[in-house]
Amino acid sequence: MQLYKTKMMKFKYCIFLVVLFGWFYGQNNSNDSLRKYTYSELEKKFYKYYNSEHITESILLSNYYLQKAKAEKNKIQVAE
């Protein structure tokens, strides 16, 4: 019975570590393809999409622009 408890504790510990590392990896794995662009580049992309009637993409870009400015606490860019 003691052997069973020891094996079960090792199994639980291993599962816990796998879940913990998976959670940390998931938090750090960024799929943010717009992060590399500056505000002026994002603005150019927005108008490019907006003028070519890709409204959905332009809305996504404008939302990202605003999120980026708020995250960086850049009041000038938020105001634009």
Secondary structure, DSSP 8 states (H G I E B T S, - for coil): -HHHHHHHHHHHHHHHHHHHHHHHHHHH----TTTTS-HHHHHHHHHHHHHTT-HHHHHHHHHHHHHHHHHTT-HHHHH-
